[in-house]
Amino acid sequence: MLAIVAPGQGSQTPGFLTPWIEHFAQFGPQIPEMVSHWSQICGVDLNHLGTNADADEIRDTANAQPLLLLGALTGAGALFAGNDEAISVVAGHSVGEIAAATFAKILNADDAFKLVSTRGREMAKAAAISKTGMSAVLGGDRQTVVNHLISLGLTPANENGAGQIVAAGSLEALSALSENPPEGARVRPLQVAGAFHTSAMAPAVETLAALAASTEANDPSIRILSNKEGAEITNGREFLDRIVGQIAGPVRWDLCMETLSAMGVTGVIEMPPAGTLVGLIKRAHPEIETFALKTPDDLAAAHEFVAKHGQVK
């Protein structure tokens, strides 16, 4: 049983799209023309961001989010070429849920880029309102860590499983966390613009909700999981509403992984820029085989992985 997952913000690296753009260019102008079209929708130069932009430029939330969507769609397009019969379930981490919704045909690609670019811009605006940030808490007992964060006025914004919880909140509270980490854990500050997936992002919700309300949402053609609690969602409008609410709500990737395991998933492929999510799955659920699709050089092995784990419906 095969699952496809799409990574979230922070997984991007400078130039990660270069080999993919070169791969598609040999087949003709269609893909470069689509990248140009989506760039116009987003108001950013996706080709530049994926090939020539430096780490600071692609760290910008307004740039990172549409770039990550393009990376996931590019990898899936190269691997499956529109034939998704082997895929049993899809999921995404944070902004990766928009890619997952596109894989499952809840959204068409144009609408997905409209949503993701608006999401990125509005979250960047919300982050600029106050001095907030995020830190990774590595190790320790989950409940002990969560209780400690709450006692400091912090939010466990991303529960990623495998002993990783991302705390979010004021810079003062994050400083206190670094000085007094939970028992058995260590703290690593993250280079992000604000406290994503907390109430600090509430100003972004209203704008995205208005856009989502005017966006067509189809029921999923492939089973899809929600970050909210790892549940399978069968109604496209509900999933789109959850994408909106997720901006100011925690990501429970740990529960998504538990659901994948409970469903009987035997293989997971992470779309570009791959590596983060399969690393978490390897540690939390070693019974699931994983594959990181990083460059076109991985496609032959990825096809073998699909043949091994995919189920023709």
Backbone bond lengths (Angstrom), bond angles and torsions (degrees), N, CA, C in turn:
res aa  C-N    CA-C-N  psi(-1)  N-CA   C-N-CA  omega(-1)  CA-C   N-CA-C  phi
1 M - - - 1.467 - - 1.526 108.52 -
2 L 1.312 115.89 126.08 1.462 121.62 -170.47 1.523 111.65 -108.17
3 A 1.344 115.99 134.07 1.461 122.54 173.34 1.520 109.56 -119.42
4 I 1.331 115.61 146.96 1.457 122.73 175.68 1.524 107.45 -116.90
5 V 1.325 117.69 131.43 1.462 120.91 -179.09 1.528 109.74 -126.85
6 A 1.346 115.19 151.22 1.464 121.96 -178.53 1.525 109.42 -121.83
7 P 1.327 118.06 129.94 1.463 121.26 -174.40 1.520 113.36 -76.55
8 G 1.332 114.88 167.30 1.452 121.94 -179.61 1.516 112.96 -107.36
9 Q 1.323 114.04 -172.62 1.458 121.05 -174.36 1.524 111.06 -63.30
10 G 1.309 115.47 140.07 1.457 122.59 -176.37 1.514 112.57 105.86
11 S 1.332 117.00 -15.79 1.463 120.28 179.76 1.524 112.40 -85.40
12 Q 1.338 116.88 -14.85 1.465 120.31 -177.39 1.530 111.37 -70.78
13 T 1.331 115.54 146.03 1.461 122.68 176.04 1.523 108.87 -133.95
14 P 1.338 118.08 151.30 1.464 119.72 -178.56 1.521 112.27 -56.68
15 G 1.333 115.60 131.47 1.453 121.33 174.10 1.506 116.13 77.68
16 F 1.337 119.02 9.51 1.470 118.62 -173.57 1.530 112.65 -66.23
17 L 1.333 117.51 -21.53 1.457 119.27 -179.50 1.527 113.81 -87.42
18 T 1.332 117.25 -11.90 1.464 120.24 -175.09 1.529 112.91 -53.11
19 P 1.343 119.93 -51.54 1.472 118.44 -178.40 1.518 112.79 -65.11
20 W 1.322 117.94 -29.12 1.462 120.43 179.13 1.525 111.09 -71.57
21 I 1.313 116.97 -42.02 1.461 120.31 178.36 1.525 110.29 -65.36
22 E 1.331 116.58 -39.54 1.467 120.15 176.97 1.531 110.52 -65.72
23 H 1.325 116.36 -37.23 1.468 121.12 179.40 1.528 110.27 -61.42
24 F 1.313 117.37 -48.22 1.459 120.54 -176.70 1.525 112.16 -73.73
25 A 1.334 117.58 -28.87 1.469 120.10 -177.38 1.522 111.86 -61.17
26 Q 1.335 117.38 -28.82 1.470 120.05 -178.05 1.525 112.31 -70.58
27 F 1.331 117.01 -14.91 1.464 120.13 -178.90 1.525 112.73 -97.14
28 G 1.327 116.86 -4.60 1.460 119.35 179.74 1.512 111.66 128.67
29 P 1.329 116.75 -176.63 1.465 120.86 -171.27 1.526 115.14 -85.81
30 Q 1.326 118.94 -3.30 1.459 119.56 -170.37 1.525 112.80 -58.65
31 I 1.339 117.40 -50.41 1.458 119.98 -177.09 1.528 111.44 -67.16
32 P 1.350 119.86 -47.99 1.464 118.31 175.68 1.523 113.03 -55.91
33 E 1.330 116.75 -36.04 1.466 119.91 177.39 1.533 110.80 -66.93
34 M 1.320 118.00 -38.17 1.459 120.75 177.55 1.523 111.04 -66.88
35 V 1.330 117.19 -39.15 1.468 120.24 177.75 1.526 109.89 -62.01
36 S 1.323 116.54 -40.90 1.462 120.63 176.81 1.528 110.93 -63.77
37 H 1.323 116.30 -42.03 1.462 121.45 178.84 1.530 110.53 -61.97
38 W 1.326 117.01 -47.38 1.462 119.86 179.89 1.524 111.53 -67.27
39 S 1.322 117.77 -31.48 1.461 121.12 175.60 1.526 110.49 -61.20
40 Q 1.334 116.24 -41.05 1.461 120.11 177.96 1.518 111.06 -64.42
41 I 1.330 117.13 -39.25 1.464 121.02 177.69 1.522 110.42 -62.64
42 C 1.324 116.42 -42.34 1.464 121.49 -175.09 1.524 113.76 -82.67
43 G 1.319 116.50 -22.86 1.454 119.35 -175.51 1.515 113.55 76.38
44 V 1.318 116.69 20.64 1.470 121.99 175.44 1.525 108.22 -136.56
45 D 1.328 117.31 154.83 1.462 122.16 179.82 1.528 108.84 -87.06
46 L 1.316 116.51 94.35 1.459 120.85 -175.90 1.524 112.34 -65.56
47 N 1.322 117.36 -34.40 1.459 119.90 178.35 1.529 110.07 -62.71
48 H 1.324 116.52 -45.82 1.470 120.32 177.65 1.518 110.88 -62.46
49 L 1.341 117.01 -46.64 1.462 120.24 -177.10 1.517 111.64 -61.01
50 G 1.322 116.97 -35.38 1.456 120.09 -176.71 1.505 114.97 -85.08
51 T 1.341 117.23 -11.77 1.466 119.83 -174.97 1.527 113.69 -121.55
52 N 1.333 117.31 -48.42 1.466 120.25 -170.93 1.521 115.30 -110.87
53 A 1.327 118.05 -16.81 1.463 120.77 -175.50 1.522 111.22 -68.21
54 D 1.341 115.64 147.02 1.463 119.27 179.44 1.523 110.52 -86.91
55 A 1.338 116.13 178.77 1.459 121.35 -173.71 1.520 111.97 -62.27
56 D 1.340 117.61 -37.80 1.459 119.87 -179.58 1.521 111.37 -65.42
57 E 1.318 116.83 -40.30 1.459 120.03 -177.29 1.528 111.33 -67.65
58 I 1.314 117.37 -39.85 1.464 118.84 -179.04 1.530 112.20 -84.86
59 R 1.332 117.71 -6.67 1.464 120.77 172.77 1.525 110.60 -77.27
60 D 1.325 116.72 -25.91 1.462 121.95 177.49 1.533 108.93 -55.19
61 T 1.310 116.34 124.16 1.462 121.28 -175.41 1.526 112.75 -54.64
62 A 1.337 116.40 -40.33 1.463 120.49 -178.35 1.525 111.92 -65.96
63 N 1.337 117.42 -25.41 1.460 121.66 177.38 1.527 111.94 -91.71
64 A 1.327 115.90 -39.87 1.470 120.43 -173.03 1.519 112.19 -63.49
65 Q 1.322 117.23 -41.51 1.463 119.00 -171.20 1.531 113.19 -67.84
66 P 1.341 119.98 -49.19 1.475 117.13 175.83 1.520 112.84 -65.81
67 L 1.337 117.53 -30.64 1.458 120.64 177.84 1.529 110.81 -64.14
68 L 1.316 116.83 -41.31 1.463 120.62 179.34 1.524 111.51 -66.68
69 L 1.321 116.95 -37.89 1.464 119.23 175.61 1.518 110.54 -61.87
70 L 1.328 116.57 -44.87 1.464 119.65 179.16 1.522 110.79 -61.64
71 G 1.318 118.22 -41.06 1.459 120.86 179.10 1.516 112.13 -59.84
72 A 1.343 116.26 -45.39 1.463 120.20 -178.63 1.529 111.45 -66.51
73 L 1.336 116.83 -42.71 1.462 119.58 -179.43 1.522 111.43 -68.80
74 T 1.326 116.74 -34.67 1.462 120.63 178.20 1.524 111.03 -63.92
75 G 1.322 116.23 -47.17 1.461 119.64 179.39 1.511 112.26 -62.93
76 A 1.342 116.69 -44.13 1.457 120.15 -179.56 1.521 111.01 -66.04
77 G 1.342 116.76 -38.21 1.457 119.82 178.85 1.514 112.30 -64.44
78 A 1.339 116.16 -39.55 1.457 120.06 179.86 1.524 111.57 -69.52
79 L 1.329 116.44 -37.08 1.462 120.03 -174.46 1.530 112.44 -80.86
80 F 1.335 116.59 -40.68 1.459 119.22 -172.16 1.522 113.80 -107.95
81 A 1.328 117.22 -20.03 1.475 121.51 177.89 1.523 111.93 48.43
82 G 1.325 115.83 41.47 1.453 120.88 177.81 1.517 115.11 83.66
83 N 1.327 117.58 -7.21 1.466 121.04 179.66 1.530 109.24 -100.53
84 D 1.347 115.96 94.22 1.459 120.40 -173.28 1.525 113.24 -102.96
85 E 1.319 117.79 19.39 1.463 120.06 -174.56 1.519 113.53 -62.70
86 A 1.330 117.00 -25.37 1.461 119.34 -177.45 1.524 112.60 -79.11
87 I 1.335 117.91 -14.00 1.466 121.70 -175.32 1.520 109.83 -85.11
88 S 1.329 116.44 127.58 1.464 120.89 178.88 1.521 113.14 -95.97
89 V 1.326 117.89 -31.88 1.465 120.88 -175.71 1.517 109.56 -154.99
90 V 1.339 116.65 149.40 1.464 121.94 177.68 1.521 109.02 -129.69
91 A 1.331 114.85 155.19 1.468 121.03 176.40 1.520 107.80 -157.77
92 G 1.324 115.82 158.99 1.454 120.73 177.26 1.514 109.85 -141.52
93 H 1.309 115.83 153.43 1.470 121.45 178.67 1.521 108.77 -97.63
94 S 1.332 117.31 116.34 1.468 122.50 178.43 1.528 110.29 57.51
95 V 1.335 118.41 -117.82 1.468 119.39 -179.73 1.527 111.92 -60.56
96 G 1.317 116.83 -20.77 1.460 120.72 176.19 1.515 113.23 -62.33
97 E 1.360 117.03 -16.82 1.461 119.20 176.44 1.526 111.69 -65.36
98 I 1.336 117.47 -27.89 1.462 119.09 178.21 1.524 109.75 -69.75
99 A 1.336 117.21 -38.47 1.467 119.98 174.28 1.521 110.34 -63.79
100 A 1.347 117.14 -43.32 1.460 120.57 179.58 1.528 110.61 -60.69
101 A 1.329 116.65 -40.64 1.466 120.73 179.09 1.529 110.90 -64.71
102 T 1.326 116.81 -31.09 1.462 120.62 177.23 1.520 110.11 -74.18
103 F 1.341 117.51 -41.70 1.469 120.17 175.38 1.535 110.43 -56.07
104 A 1.329 116.14 -40.88 1.464 121.51 -175.82 1.527 112.69 -85.42
105 K 1.336 116.18 4.67 1.472 122.80 176.78 1.526 113.45 64.00
106 I 1.336 116.46 21.53 1.466 119.69 168.77 1.518 108.94 -66.54
107 L 1.334 115.40 -39.85 1.461 123.14 179.03 1.521 109.98 -119.35
108 N 1.336 116.23 147.02 1.457 117.64 166.44 1.524 108.42 -84.75
109 A 1.316 117.60 164.63 1.459 121.26 -172.06 1.521 112.56 -62.04
110 D 1.330 117.69 -41.78 1.466 119.84 -179.41 1.526 111.11 -60.78
111 D 1.325 116.74 -45.95 1.460 120.06 179.16 1.524 110.95 -65.47
112 A 1.331 116.57 -36.03 1.463 119.80 177.96 1.526 110.77 -61.45
113 F 1.338 117.18 -42.27 1.466 119.17 179.41 1.525 111.82 -70.16
114 K 1.326 117.63 -33.15 1.470 119.62 174.24 1.525 110.40 -62.30
115 L 1.310 116.12 -45.01 1.458 120.55 -179.21 1.523 111.88 -66.52
116 V 1.337 116.47 -46.11 1.461 118.81 -174.09 1.526 111.41 -69.44
117 S 1.331 117.75 -35.69 1.459 119.08 179.15 1.523 110.79 -70.04
118 T 1.335 117.12 -38.69 1.460 120.46 175.96 1.521 110.51 -65.57
119 R 1.323 116.50 -42.92 1.465 121.34 177.95 1.525 110.67 -57.30
120 G 1.332 116.82 -47.56 1.454 120.77 -178.82 1.514 112.64 -62.90
121 R 1.333 116.64 -45.81 1.472 119.82 -179.32 1.527 111.71 -64.22
122 E 1.335 116.24 -45.49 1.459 119.33 -176.50 1.527 111.82 -69.59
123 M 1.327 117.56 -35.12 1.467 119.39 176.34 1.516 110.83 -68.39
124 A 1.329 117.61 -35.77 1.461 120.61 176.24 1.524 110.63 -63.98
125 K 1.335 116.90 -41.14 1.464 120.67 177.87 1.529 110.56 -63.49
126 A 1.322 116.18 -44.43 1.461 119.90 -179.28 1.524 111.16 -63.22
127 A 1.331 115.70 -38.54 1.461 120.07 -179.41 1.530 111.89 -65.08
128 A 1.331 116.61 -28.42 1.464 120.40 -177.47 1.521 112.93 -78.09
129 I 1.329 117.25 -11.03 1.463 120.35 -176.40 1.517 112.04 -71.04
130 S 1.323 118.05 -38.18 1.465 121.73 -177.14 1.516 110.00 -137.80
131 K 1.317 115.94 164.40 1.465 121.36 -178.72 1.521 109.27 -89.04
132 T 1.325 114.38 96.08 1.457 120.64 -179.48 1.524 109.96 -132.27
133 G 1.310 116.40 169.27 1.460 120.35 179.48 1.505 111.16 -165.08
134 M 1.338 115.82 -165.54 1.456 121.82 -177.46 1.527 109.44 -143.49
135 S 1.319 116.23 149.34 1.462 122.04 174.50 1.523 108.92 -138.10
136 A 1.325 116.24 143.09 1.459 121.12 176.06 1.525 109.31 -86.41
137 V 1.316 115.68 132.15 1.460 121.72 174.35 1.519 106.80 -107.04
138 L 1.310 116.19 117.67 1.460 121.72 -172.50 1.519 110.32 -112.52
139 G 1.338 115.27 122.98 1.456 120.24 -179.82 1.520 111.87 90.21
140 G 1.329 114.44 -177.81 1.457 120.48 -179.94 1.516 112.35 85.42
141 D 1.313 115.98 165.02 1.467 122.45 176.69 1.524 109.11 -74.43
142 R 1.354 116.60 135.15 1.462 120.02 -174.88 1.524 112.38 -55.18
143 Q 1.327 117.35 -52.51 1.464 119.15 -175.21 1.519 111.54 -65.69
144 T 1.332 116.85 -35.83 1.459 120.35 177.15 1.521 110.58 -62.84
145 V 1.337 115.90 -43.30 1.466 120.32 179.41 1.523 110.66 -64.43
146 V 1.336 117.00 -47.52 1.469 120.76 -178.78 1.522 110.62 -59.96
147 N 1.316 117.53 -45.63 1.464 121.24 179.95 1.522 111.10 -61.69
148 H 1.327 116.37 -39.74 1.464 120.83 -179.72 1.529 110.39 -65.15
149 L 1.327 116.48 -43.05 1.466 119.44 179.38 1.522 111.12 -62.41
150 I 1.314 116.55 -44.79 1.457 120.50 -179.60 1.525 110.80 -62.06
151 S 1.334 116.34 -37.68 1.470 119.84 -179.97 1.524 112.06 -64.78
152 L 1.334 116.34 -23.99 1.462 121.16 178.89 1.526 112.60 -93.53
153 G 1.331 116.26 0.93 1.451 119.70 -177.81 1.512 113.53 80.70
154 L 1.330 116.40 20.23 1.463 121.98 179.92 1.526 110.44 -102.67
155 T 1.317 115.95 159.44 1.461 122.38 178.47 1.524 110.35 -108.73
156 P 1.329 118.86 131.48 1.467 120.59 170.10 1.532 108.26 -73.68
157 A 1.336 116.87 85.31 1.463 122.28 -167.82 1.518 113.17 -75.01
158 N 1.323 116.85 -36.42 1.468 121.61 177.37 1.517 107.81 -129.14
159 E 1.324 116.65 114.36 1.463 119.81 171.74 1.522 106.27 -101.23
160 N 1.330 114.67 101.32 1.459 120.61 -169.91 1.512 114.28 -95.13
161 G 1.326 117.63 -1.97 1.454 119.77 -177.92 1.515 111.02 74.30
162 A 1.315 116.01 -179.45 1.471 122.13 178.73 1.524 111.23 53.45
163 G 1.336 116.72 34.00 1.457 120.72 176.58 1.506 114.79 74.84
164 Q 1.328 117.74 27.71 1.466 120.98 -179.21 1.521 110.94 -130.01
165 I 1.332 115.64 117.99 1.457 122.46 175.01 1.516 107.58 -126.93
166 V 1.324 116.97 133.21 1.467 120.92 179.31 1.517 108.43 -100.75
167 A 1.329 114.88 121.54 1.461 122.04 178.55 1.519 109.48 -92.03
168 A 1.339 116.06 145.54 1.456 120.72 -179.26 1.519 109.84 -140.02
169 G 1.342 114.57 145.53 1.465 119.48 178.37 1.516 111.03 159.62
170 S 1.307 115.65 -156.40 1.467 120.32 -177.19 1.515 111.01 -67.07
171 L 1.338 115.37 153.13 1.463 119.70 179.31 1.527 110.85 -63.85
172 E 1.330 116.50 -32.28 1.466 119.65 178.86 1.527 110.80 -65.60
173 A 1.321 116.58 -43.29 1.460 119.94 179.67 1.522 111.43 -68.12
174 L 1.335 116.16 -36.12 1.467 119.45 177.75 1.520 110.85 -67.72
175 S 1.326 116.88 -34.40 1.469 120.17 175.85 1.526 110.12 -65.00
176 A 1.329 116.10 -41.17 1.461 119.81 177.56 1.524 110.98 -63.63
177 L 1.332 116.62 -35.92 1.467 120.87 177.40 1.521 110.70 -63.56
178 S 1.336 116.98 -43.66 1.470 120.56 179.55 1.523 111.40 -62.99
179 E 1.333 115.82 -36.96 1.461 120.13 -179.15 1.528 111.87 -76.37
180 N 1.333 116.03 -25.51 1.462 120.84 -177.26 1.525 109.73 -137.43
181 P 1.344 117.51 73.48 1.468 120.23 -177.85 1.522 111.76 -69.33
182 P 1.337 117.16 159.28 1.468 119.80 176.19 1.531 110.30 -62.12
183 E 1.307 115.30 156.11 1.463 120.55 179.87 1.522 110.58 -58.28
184 G 1.329 116.09 129.86 1.451 121.65 176.96 1.510 114.73 77.81
185 A 1.329 118.71 10.18 1.467 121.73 -176.63 1.518 110.77 -126.68
186 R 1.312 115.23 160.55 1.463 121.46 173.40 1.529 108.39 -124.74
187 V 1.315 116.19 156.43 1.461 121.91 -173.62 1.516 110.14 -118.53
188 R 1.336 115.80 133.21 1.470 121.03 178.20 1.531 109.22 -127.42
189 P 1.347 117.71 111.42 1.467 120.02 177.76 1.526 111.20 -60.74
190 L 1.340 116.33 143.49 1.452 122.11 -179.55 1.521 110.49 -107.80
191 Q 1.331 115.76 144.78 1.459 121.32 179.47 1.528 109.81 -86.71
192 V 1.325 114.88 78.15 1.466 120.95 178.83 1.521 108.63 -128.23
193 A 1.339 115.22 163.81 1.462 119.99 -172.15 1.515 113.59 -83.61
194 G 1.335 118.58 -17.74 1.457 118.67 -176.17 1.513 111.98 -172.27
195 A 1.340 114.23 -173.46 1.467 121.13 -177.78 1.521 109.60 -89.00
196 F 1.323 115.71 80.81 1.457 120.71 179.77 1.529 110.38 -68.85
197 H 1.336 115.70 151.98 1.465 123.13 178.55 1.523 112.23 62.65
198 T 1.341 115.43 34.58 1.463 122.04 173.16 1.523 108.18 -135.72
199 S 1.333 116.28 178.83 1.462 120.81 179.39 1.524 112.54 -63.03
200 A 1.343 117.24 -16.49 1.467 120.19 176.57 1.522 111.92 -62.97
201 M 1.336 116.42 -20.85 1.466 120.95 -179.84 1.529 112.77 -92.32
202 A 1.334 117.63 3.34 1.466 120.77 -178.18 1.529 113.31 -54.01
203 P 1.349 120.37 -37.58 1.467 118.85 179.28 1.526 113.72 -60.14
204 A 1.325 117.42 -23.48 1.471 119.95 -179.43 1.529 112.61 -81.53
205 V 1.323 116.68 -19.96 1.457 120.40 -173.15 1.522 111.82 -66.30
206 E 1.327 117.33 -43.84 1.466 120.68 -174.42 1.522 111.59 -60.59
207 T 1.329 116.91 -45.11 1.468 120.07 -178.93 1.521 111.22 -64.79
208 L 1.329 116.74 -44.87 1.457 118.88 -179.10 1.523 111.20 -68.54
209 A 1.332 116.73 -34.05 1.459 119.88 178.91 1.524 110.96 -62.93
210 A 1.323 116.49 -39.22 1.466 120.04 179.17 1.520 110.82 -65.37
211 L 1.331 116.36 -41.69 1.462 119.77 178.47 1.527 110.78 -66.46
212 A 1.325 116.50 -42.99 1.464 120.44 -179.12 1.524 111.11 -62.66
213 A 1.328 116.80 -35.81 1.461 120.27 -178.56 1.519 111.86 -64.24
214 S 1.329 116.81 -27.58 1.466 120.74 -179.73 1.519 112.52 -96.71
215 T 1.342 116.68 5.52 1.466 122.25 -178.08 1.521 110.61 -101.39
216 E 1.325 116.87 132.73 1.461 120.46 177.97 1.517 110.38 -68.21
217 A 1.312 116.75 134.13 1.462 122.03 178.62 1.524 108.80 -127.67
218 N 1.327 116.50 119.04 1.457 122.19 177.76 1.523 110.09 -93.32
219 D 1.310 116.91 154.18 1.458 118.95 173.48 1.528 108.99 -67.06
220 P 1.328 117.55 145.70 1.461 120.42 -172.66 1.522 114.02 -64.09
221 S 1.328 115.38 138.93 1.460 121.52 175.54 1.521 111.36 -86.91
222 I 1.323 116.84 -15.20 1.462 124.23 177.25 1.521 107.06 -129.50
223 R 1.310 118.42 145.35 1.464 121.00 177.51 1.521 110.09 -57.41
224 I 1.326 116.48 138.08 1.465 120.65 -174.16 1.523 109.68 -138.01
225 L 1.334 116.29 140.79 1.456 122.35 -178.15 1.522 110.78 -106.43
226 S 1.311 115.38 148.72 1.466 122.26 178.95 1.517 111.13 -102.03
227 N 1.332 116.58 140.11 1.463 122.26 176.20 1.528 112.75 -65.35
228 K 1.325 116.92 -19.92 1.463 119.25 -172.53 1.513 112.01 -60.96
229 E 1.363 116.11 -46.35 1.461 119.39 179.24 1.516 112.04 -149.32
230 G 1.347 116.12 16.75 1.456 120.26 178.19 1.505 114.67 75.96
231 A 1.331 118.02 12.85 1.466 121.49 -175.98 1.516 111.46 -84.24
232 E 1.329 115.67 151.17 1.456 120.81 171.41 1.528 108.81 -76.60
233 I 1.328 116.81 133.89 1.456 122.25 -179.72 1.535 108.08 -114.67
234 T 1.316 116.07 129.33 1.463 120.27 -175.77 1.525 112.95 -106.42
235 N 1.327 117.87 -7.37 1.459 122.05 -179.52 1.523 109.60 -108.84
236 G 1.331 116.43 122.80 1.454 120.42 -175.94 1.507 113.68 -63.67
237 R 1.340 117.71 -40.49 1.462 120.47 178.72 1.520 111.11 -63.74
238 E 1.328 116.85 -39.92 1.459 119.56 177.33 1.527 110.94 -62.63
239 F 1.339 116.66 -41.49 1.461 118.34 -179.17 1.528 110.35 -64.77
240 L 1.334 117.42 -40.45 1.452 120.33 178.90 1.526 110.72 -64.28
241 D 1.328 117.20 -40.29 1.466 120.27 176.37 1.528 110.82 -62.35
242 R 1.326 116.72 -35.87 1.463 120.00 178.39 1.536 111.33 -68.63
243 I 1.324 117.45 -35.07 1.464 120.23 175.54 1.522 110.12 -59.07
244 V 1.337 116.37 -40.18 1.464 120.97 178.34 1.525 110.44 -66.13
245 G 1.324 116.88 -50.74 1.458 120.40 -177.31 1.517 113.43 -65.03
246 Q 1.332 115.71 -28.16 1.469 121.01 -177.81 1.520 112.45 -62.50
247 I 1.327 118.04 -23.99 1.464 121.22 -179.49 1.524 110.86 -54.92
248 A 1.332 115.90 -41.49 1.461 120.35 -177.04 1.529 112.15 -108.71
249 G 1.326 117.05 13.98 1.460 121.39 -179.77 1.514 112.02 -124.62
250 P 1.325 117.46 155.05 1.469 121.31 -177.24 1.520 113.77 -63.10
251 V 1.321 116.04 153.22 1.465 123.88 174.91 1.525 107.87 -100.42
252 R 1.336 116.70 122.39 1.462 120.79 178.66 1.524 109.17 -107.70
253 W 1.334 115.43 71.73 1.458 119.56 177.81 1.526 111.10 -66.77
254 D 1.333 116.07 -28.02 1.461 119.09 177.03 1.528 111.03 -58.75
255 L 1.329 116.95 -39.69 1.461 120.59 -179.71 1.526 111.26 -74.86
256 C 1.330 117.31 -31.90 1.472 119.67 174.00 1.530 110.28 -60.86
257 M 1.336 116.43 -43.93 1.462 119.76 179.28 1.522 111.03 -64.25
258 E 1.333 117.23 -38.90 1.460 119.76 177.82 1.521 111.19 -62.43
259 T 1.330 116.45 -38.99 1.461 120.00 179.16 1.524 110.98 -67.28
260 L 1.323 117.53 -42.08 1.466 120.21 177.37 1.526 110.21 -56.81
261 S 1.316 115.94 -43.81 1.466 119.89 179.71 1.527 110.72 -65.78
262 A 1.336 116.84 -44.24 1.456 120.63 -178.60 1.520 112.26 -65.43
263 M 1.328 117.24 -30.06 1.461 121.41 178.16 1.525 112.49 -70.40
264 G 1.332 115.75 -18.13 1.457 119.61 -176.94 1.512 113.40 93.43
265 V 1.346 117.10 19.84 1.459 120.55 176.72 1.519 109.25 -62.17
266 T 1.326 116.15 131.49 1.469 120.55 -179.84 1.524 112.48 -106.53
267 G 1.344 117.19 -20.74 1.453 120.57 -178.23 1.518 110.96 -144.40
268 V 1.342 116.29 138.94 1.462 122.62 178.79 1.521 108.93 -127.75
269 I 1.332 116.22 129.65 1.458 121.46 173.25 1.524 108.48 -110.23
270 E 1.332 116.34 126.67 1.461 121.04 175.66 1.516 109.46 -95.55
271 M 1.324 115.94 130.49 1.455 122.17 179.10 1.533 111.09 -75.74
272 P 1.343 117.16 159.94 1.462 120.36 179.03 1.535 111.73 -61.36
273 P 1.345 116.72 146.84 1.461 128.49 -4.49 1.527 110.70 -81.67
274 A 1.296 116.25 101.84 1.462 123.08 -167.69 1.524 113.04 -79.74
275 G 1.337 113.74 156.73 1.455 120.92 173.61 1.517 113.20 141.03
276 T 1.324 117.85 -43.51 1.464 121.52 -175.15 1.522 112.31 -65.49
277 L 1.326 117.18 -52.14 1.464 120.08 -173.91 1.520 112.54 -71.45
278 V 1.338 117.12 -39.10 1.465 117.64 178.73 1.522 110.35 -66.98
279 G 1.343 116.91 -29.45 1.461 119.52 175.71 1.518 111.51 -63.91
280 L 1.330 116.78 -41.77 1.462 120.79 177.28 1.522 111.14 -64.92
281 I 1.339 116.28 -42.73 1.463 120.35 -178.85 1.532 110.72 -64.39
282 K 1.318 116.82 -41.23 1.466 120.17 179.09 1.521 111.43 -57.41
283 R 1.345 116.33 -40.53 1.463 119.60 -177.33 1.529 112.11 -78.76
284 A 1.334 116.54 -38.91 1.462 119.26 -175.31 1.529 112.83 -84.88
285 H 1.340 116.36 -33.80 1.469 120.52 -175.93 1.530 109.48 -138.65
286 P 1.327 116.79 72.97 1.465 120.05 -176.55 1.524 113.68 -64.04
287 E 1.329 117.17 -12.27 1.469 119.26 177.74 1.528 111.87 -72.47
288 I 1.335 118.05 -15.21 1.463 122.51 179.51 1.527 108.78 -95.48
289 E 1.315 116.63 125.41 1.463 120.81 177.12 1.527 109.09 -77.18
290 T 1.318 117.14 142.71 1.464 120.46 -175.66 1.521 111.62 -127.17
291 F 1.337 114.14 158.12 1.467 121.04 178.22 1.528 108.05 -145.30
292 A 1.322 116.50 127.23 1.466 122.40 177.10 1.523 108.90 -99.87
293 L 1.328 116.45 111.54 1.461 121.53 178.49 1.529 107.68 -86.95
294 K 1.330 116.18 100.22 1.464 120.54 -173.60 1.523 113.31 -102.85
295 T 1.325 117.47 -43.55 1.462 121.66 -178.19 1.526 109.49 -138.30
296 P 1.337 117.86 167.35 1.467 119.75 177.23 1.527 113.32 -59.91
297 D 1.329 117.61 -20.90 1.460 120.31 176.76 1.530 111.80 -63.54
298 D 1.349 116.22 -18.54 1.462 120.76 -179.27 1.526 113.09 -87.50
299 L 1.331 117.81 -5.39 1.459 120.01 -170.19 1.533 113.27 -64.66
300 A 1.311 117.82 -41.08 1.469 119.74 -178.88 1.528 110.58 -60.88
301 A 1.333 116.46 -47.24 1.460 120.14 178.67 1.525 110.78 -66.42
302 A 1.328 117.09 -34.01 1.463 120.66 179.16 1.525 110.75 -65.78
303 H 1.326 117.07 -39.26 1.464 120.29 176.95 1.530 110.68 -61.62
304 E 1.317 117.03 -38.93 1.467 120.20 177.12 1.529 110.40 -65.20
305 F 1.338 116.41 -38.24 1.462 121.63 178.89 1.529 110.05 -64.19
306 V 1.328 116.90 -42.48 1.459 121.75 177.96 1.527 110.29 -61.84
307 A 1.330 115.94 -44.53 1.470 120.44 -179.98 1.518 111.53 -61.99
308 K 1.326 116.13 -34.36 1.462 120.78 -179.25 1.533 112.11 -72.69
309 H 1.334 116.45 -41.88 1.472 119.61 -171.01 1.530 114.41 -106.72
310 G 1.341 117.19 -18.29 1.447 119.73 -175.04 1.515 112.72 -72.92
311 Q 1.340 114.15 151.29 1.460 120.70 177.81 1.525 107.53 -124.86
312 V 1.320 116.51 119.29 1.459 119.95 178.08 1.517 107.99 -73.43
313 K 1.330 115.54 121.84 1.462 121.06 -175.58 1.529 110.81 -82.45
